[in-house]
């Protein structure tokens, strides 16, 4: 069997690709360009292009551009005995991954062709290199950097060189006519859409290609679940089914018949098309009971125990994106309600399953956390998110991700949590940590949703949003809402002093100090900025000192003018969030050992009879 497998693999490799081990780098291509900006600032880049692609010696049929469609007649031609790689149809110097806005210069995007005189004000290149196909043994790489002119302005510099792949295996030559490209797929039409959909979605969800009915799970000989097994559900009549977790298909549209595999943690996001006034109260995918009224078999055997899904929490999200927890009673369900033809409430936006299992592969319990909110007709299609995670019984419930061991590492997020009588509680979601607003274009402070980024150790950051009041509103409400937006959801109370501080030792956690009290101010006071000042020191030996956080202070600045002056759209304020890391380590001083002294006591008659 081993000999047959070896022969099979040798045939596959000889048929398609020839692999070479590459250990050296070669610089074949260098290219620079001349560009002069129109206006007061000149952007100059000098150099010559010395790269000439090699001519292909094989028949032209074996070197079709990867951008041209390959017809059915091409596959019928015989394969050549050997061949060379196709000449790249795309120049890496024309590729620009940071060019997000068409015909507009993106800041610090050195490869953006729309940047002329704006490039003189660049502070750095957001993309330093653009590489070709990384599967090749030799590929073109475009390198971007900034120089300085005599006047102190930035000057773009481009160099195109050929680099070799340092991997063990890389593609050196090929004898396939279509090279690294695929045959052009058939265009979907009304007549062939169903067949194409089955062809390209069957492998995504592990279903049979010709399966026209809903798949069901049959009991097998083994009792417990194993990695990758489809989990079995119990219907009202005792029938066995499959635990589905909606997922995107070839497009972003949700497919509800996608099974969840045992021990495979997944986070899936998809979109759902619907007619709001018709599907609001009738579409099962919008109702929370579709995801909570489920019973799973603990094992795969026929007489296995049944484990129901328990609702751990339900978060209600308002129209503007703020979230509050709903205190529900046992068995209570919130069903979608159509408030008006353009607004549907209590719609499932996010579902998180946490499954606990034992070493025998048995499901012990299943918890579900849901986020319900509103959906407007103008915001369709509806975007839903589904997450499933697995926790072993008897092991720590959360796989804690450290930010250092023991000291913090620059660039990793701060470890935050909330203190309870049992100790420190830390969220399993890495996004629910100490964070700042992520600055986006035209981000309104009072209109969500707001994107946030975690606070990274050692990296100072400044971001914010724009406050614009269109009418006179209650000052207290604006102040509290703005404070919640600056702090973020589930604002933590404590920060770990080390990157691996244990949850059961509160002494290793530092409380966030704040002096802001809105109730003490008589006049209207709204927060205009939130600044976090983190003081850290080097702990341990001088040879291998470890960063340790010793204190963290929240500084909030408020307005000094009346809120009425900001109403009616007459004024716009920039609300800012920032963080700064301040080292407070004492300077290391050299130390010397004291000269040893003799502390010997002699007998009182030692010098007798001389003294």
N, C-alpha and C positions, 0 to 999 in steps of 0.2 A: 504493500500500500504506500509506504514511504517513497519507494522508487517510482511508482506511478505518479505520485504528487510532484516529485522533483522533475520528471519528464514533462508533465503538463505545464508547470511554471516556466520551464526553459523554453517550451514552444511559444507560450504567450509573450514572453519578453523578446524572443527573437523575431516574432511576427510583427510586433507593433513598435517597440522602441529599443534603442541601444543605449545602455547606461554606462557612464564613465565616472570614475572618482576624480574629483577636481580638488586640488590642494593649493593652487596658486591663483593670484589675481593678475589680470592683464588690463592695461589701460590703452585702449585702441582709439577711442573716440574722445575728442575734446572739441567743444563747440562753444563759442561765445557770440553774442550778437551786439549790434550797434543800434541804440535807440535813443533818440533825442526828444525830450518832452517839449511840447509847444507851450510857451509861456515863460514865466520868470525862472523856473527851475529846470535844470538840465539833468536828465538821467542817461548816463553814458556807460556803455559796456563794450569793451574792445576785445578783439580776438579773431581767430580764423577757424574755419571748419575743415578738419583734415580727415574726416571719416568718409570712407567710400564703401558701401555694402558690396559683398562678394557676389559675383555673378553666379547664377545657378546653372550647373552643367547638366542636370537631369531634364527630361522632357517637360515641357510647360504644363502638361496635364497634372504633374505631381506638385505643382507650386502655385496653386490657385490662392488668391488672397482670402484670408479668413473672413473678410467682410462681404465677399460675394457669395450669393446662394449657390449651393452645389446641387445640381439637378439629379434626377434618378438615373440618367444615362451615365453620369460620372462614376457611380459605384460599380457599374458593369465592366469598366475597363480593368485590365490586369494590373496587379501591383508590380512596381519595379523591383528589381533585385535589391537595390539599396537606394538611399536618397539622402539629401541634406535637408536641414530645416528650412522651412519657408522663410522668405525675406519678410521681416515685420512690415505690415501694412500701415502701422501707426507710428509716428515719431513721438518718442516719450517727451520731447520738448514741447509738444502741443497738448499734452495731457495736463490737467490742472484740477486736482481734487478739491481745492479750497475755493474754486470759482463757483459760488452759489447764486449770484445774481447776474443775470444776463445783461450785457452792455453797461454794467455798473462796476466800478472798481471796488473790490473787497479789500478791507484794511489788512495790511501785512500779508497779502496773498501775492507773493513774488512772481508767480507764474501766470497771473491774470493779465491777459493781453489788453484788457480795457484800462489798465493803469498806466498813465503817462506821467503827467506832472505830479499826480498824487504819490507816486512811488518815492519821490524825494523826501517825503515825510514819514516813511516807514520806519518803525523801530526794531523790526526783526521779521524773519520769514516764518509764517505759520506752518509752511510745508518746506522742508529743507531738501528733500529728494523725492523724485518720481521714478519708479523702477518699472522695467518691463516684466515679461512673464518670468516669475520666480522658479518655474519648473525647468528652465533652460540651464545648461552648463555655462552659457555666456549670455549676458543680457545688457541692454543699454540702460543707463541710469543718468537722469538729469539732476544736477546739483545746483541749488540756488543759495545765494548768500548776498549780503549787503556790504558795500564798501562806502567810503566817504569821499566827497568831492573837496575841492579846496575851500569852498564856502561852508563846509560842514553839513551839507545835505547828503541824504542816502543815495547810493548808486547801485542799481541792480547788476548782479553778476551771475552768469549762467555757464556751466561747464557740463558737457555731455561726454561721458566716458563709458567704456565697456568693462563690466566687472564679471568675474567668474564666480560661480556658485560653490560655496564651501561645504555643501551637503555631501553625504556619501553617495547618493544616487541622484543623477540629473540627466536630462534628455539631451543627447549629443547629436543624434541623427534619427531619421524615421523613414519608413517605407510605406506609409499610408498616403493615399492620394489626397485625402481631405485634411492631412496634417493634424493639428490640434483642434480643429473645428468640427462641428457636427453638421449633419445634413439639415437643410432648412425644413422645419416642421410644416405640416400641412396647416393651411389657414382655416380657422374654425368657421363653419357655416351652420345654417339651420339643420342641415341633414346629417352632418358628422360631429356635431357638438357633443352629443351624449357619449359616443364612442371615444372621443378624445378625452373627455372628462374622466371616464373610467380608466383609460390608459395611463394618464398622468397623475391620478390620485390614489390608485390602488396601493402603490408602494408607500405612500405617505402614512397611511393609517393601518397597514398590516391586514388589509381585507383582500379577499379573492377578487380577481378581475371580473369574473363572470357571476359574481354574487349579486343577485337582484333583490334578495330579501335581507332583512336585518339579521346580522350575525348574532349567534348565541354561543355561549360557552358551554361545552360539554364537560362533565366531570371526568377526571383522569385518576390514575392509580395513586399518584403521590398526594399526600395530604396537604402540607403547607405550600404557600406560594413561594416561588423562586424568582430570581431577578428577571424582569422582562415579561413575567406572566400577566395575562389580562385578568383583572379582578372581576369576580362574579357577583352579581346582584340578585336579590330575591324579589320577585313581583308579588302583587297582592294575592294572586292565585297559586303561588308556590313555583311559578315558572322561573327558570334561570335566565339571566341576561348578562349584559356587559356594562361595566361602569364607564360611562362616556365622559370625556372632558373636551368641550368644544375647542376647535383649532382652525387656523386659516387653511384654506385649500391652496390651489395654484395661485389664486388671487388672494386678496385680504378678506374675502367673505368667509363667515363662520360656517363650519361643517360640524354638525352636532353629533355625527356618528364616528367620532374619533376616540378610540379606546385609550384609557390611561394604563400604563404598565406599572407593575409592582416595583418599588424602589427606584423608579426613574423620576427624579424631580424635574418638573417642567414649569415654565411660565409662558403662557400663550396669550397673544392678543389678536383679536380679529374684529371685523366690522360686520354689521348686520343691516341689510336693506329692509325697509318695511314702510307700510302706509300707516301713519301715526294714528289717525282717527279710527282705523279698522283693526289694527293689530295691538293697540295699547293694552286692552284687557283680555285679548284672546290668544296672543302669541305665547306659548309656554316658555320660550327662552327668556322672556322678560320677567317672569314670576319667580320669586324666591323659593317657592315650594318645589319647583322643578329641580333645584339643587340641594334641597334639605330633606325632602321626604323620600329618602333613599335608604335601603337596607342592603348591607353587603354580607356575604358569607365569609366567616373568619378563615375558612379553609376551602379547598377545592372539592372536598368530598360531599356526598349527597346529604349526610347527616350532620354537617357542620353547623355551628351556632351562627345566629344572625346578629350582626352588629349594626345598629341604626346610626345615622348621621346626626350628631348633636350640634345645635347652633351655639357657637361660642360667643359671638358678638355680631351686632348689626349696626353699621354706621350709616347715618342719614346725611347725605350731601345736598346742600342747598343749591339754588340756581347759580349763585356767585362762587361756588366751589368750597365754602366752609363746611366742615364736618363736625357732627355731634353724635354721641353714642345714644342709641335708643334702648331704654330700659323696658324690655319686653317681658311679658308673662309667659308661662309654659304653654307651648302649643299655639301661641299667637302668630299669625302670618300677616304680613303687609302685602296686599295685592296691588298691581298697577291700576291707577285711576286716571282717566282722561279729564283733566281740569277744564281745558278748552280745546278746540280743534287743533291748536298748535303746541300744546303742552301736556305731557304725560308724566305723572309722578310715580314714585316707588318702583322705579325700573332698576333691575340688577345691572350694576356697572362693573363690579369686581367680585370674584369668589376665590377664597383661599381655603384649601383643604389641608389639614394636618392629620396624618395617619400614624398611629402608634402601633408598632408590631413587636413581637417577641422573637428570640433567636430561632424558633421553630418555624418561622414563616407565617404565623397566625396574626391576623389583624385584631388588635385589642380594642381600640376605639377610633372613632373618626370625628374630628371637629371641623366645623365650617364657619368661616367669618365672611360676611358679606358687606358690600357697600351699595346702598340704594340711593338713587338720585332722580333727577329730572332729565328729560330729553325733549328738545324742541324740534319742530319740523324743519327749521332752518339749519339745525346742527346735524341732520342726518347725512350719512349713515351713522348708526349708533356704534360706538367703540366699546367693546367689552374685554375684560382681562381675566384670565383663569390661571391659578397657581396651585400646585400640589407639592407637598413636601412630606418626608417620612422621618419619623423619630423612633429609635429603638427603645423598648421598655427597659428600665433599669439603668439607662445611660443618660447623661445630661441631656435635657430636652432640646437644647439649642446647640448647634455646632458653632461655637463662638469663634469669630474671626478676630485674631489679635492684630494689633497695630505695632507690634514690637515684642521682643522677648529678651530681657524685661523692658528696656527703655523704648521710647517711641522711635519710629523711623520716619524721616522726612518724606512727606508725600502721602502718608497713610492717614485715614480719617481718625479723628479723636473718638475715643471710646466713651460713650455717655450712657446714662441710665437714670432711673428714678428709685428713690429709697422707700422701702416698705418695712414693716415690722420683721419680716423674714430676711431682709437683706436688700441688695441692689437688684432691680429688675431691669433687664436689657431686652430690647425688641429684636426679634429674629430678622426683621426687615432692615437691611443696611441703609435704606433711605430714611428711616425713622431715627435719625441721630442728630447731633448738633449740626445745624446747617445754616446757610445764608441764601438770600434771594439770588437767583441766576438772572443776570441782566439780559433781557431780550428787547427786541425792537418794539417801541411804543407800548411798554408794559405799564398798565394802569394799576395803581396800588389797590384800589377798591374793587377791581373787577378781575376775577380769576379766569382760568386756573393759573397759579403761580409756580414756575419751575424753581427748584432749589438744588443746591449743590452742597455736599458735606464739607465741613471745615477740616482741612488737611493740615497735619502738624508741620510747623516750620514754614508754611507758605502764607504770607500776608495777602489779603484779598479785599477788594472793594467792589460793591455792586449796589443795585437799588432799583427803584421804580419811580413813576411819576404820579403825584397826587393832584387830581383835578376835581373840584367840587362844582357841580352844575347848579345846585340850589342850596338854600339854607337848610342845614340838617342839624340833628342833635349832636352837640359836641361830645358828650359822653360816649355815645355809640360810635362815632368816628374814631375817637381816641382808643377805645378798647379793640375795635376791629383792626385798626392799623397796627396796634401793638401785637395782636395775634398773628398778623401777616408777617411782621418783622421777625418775630421769634420762631414762627413755623409751627406746624401741628406737632402735638405731643412734645412740647418743649421740655428737655431734660432738666433735672435739678443738680445732678452730680456728673463730674468728669473723672475718669480713672487717672490716677497719678502716673501709673506706668501703662505700657501698652498691653500687658497681660494681667492686670489687676484682677484678682478673683472676685466673684460676685458676693461671696459670703463673708467678705472682710471689708466692712464699711470704712475702716481706718485708712484703706488704700485709695479712697475716693475723695475728691475735692468738690466742695459745694460751690455752685456759681453764686457769687456775691452780686447783689444789686441794691441800689439805693433809690430806685424809682418808685414813687407812690403817687398815683394820680389823685387820690383823695385829699392829699395835703395841699394841693394848689387850688386857690379860690377861683381864679379865672379859668377860661377855657384853655386847656393844655393838651396838645396832641404831640406824639413822638415824631420827630423829624429825622432822627438817626439812631441806629443801634450799633454800638461798637463793643467788641469783645477783646479784652486785653488779657493775654495768656502769658503768665510768667513761668519760666522753666529754668531748670538748673541741671548741671552735670553731676550725677550721683555715682559714687563708687570710686574705684582706683583711677589714678591718672592715666594708666596704660589703656584701660578699657572702660571709660566712663559711659554712663547710660543716661539719656535725657529723661528727666522727670518733671512733671507739671506740679508746681507748688501752689499756684493760685490762679483763679480766673474771675475776672470782674466784668460785669455788664454795665455799660455806660450808655444812658439814653438821654438825648438832648431833645428839648421840647421847644415849641414856638414861643415867641415873645409878643406877637400881635394878635389881634382879634380874629376869630374864625370867620366872622362876617366878611372880612376883606378878601377871603379866598373864595367866596360863594359866587355863583352866577358865571363861572368860567372866566372871571376877570384876572385870575392869577394862577400860576402853576408852580408847584414846589417839587423839588427833587428829594425823594426820601432815600436815605443811604443806609446800607448795612456794611460793616467792615470788621475785620479781625486782624490783630497784630500779635506777634510772638516776641516777647521781650526776654532775653537771657539775663538772668540775675546771678549767675555763677560767680563766686569769688575767684580772683586770679590765683593761679597756682604759684606758691612760693617755695623756693628751695629750702630744704631743712638739713641741718647737720647735727650729728650726735654730739652730746656734751663730752668733754674729756673726762675719763673715769678718774675717780678719786679713791684713795686708800683710807678706809675707815676702820683701822685696826686699833684695838685697845690693848695696851701693854699692862702687865702687872705692876702694882705700885712700887715694888722693890726691885724692879728690873735692873736699875743702875746702881744698886747697893754693892759695895760700900763706897762707890765713887761720889755718889750724890746723897 
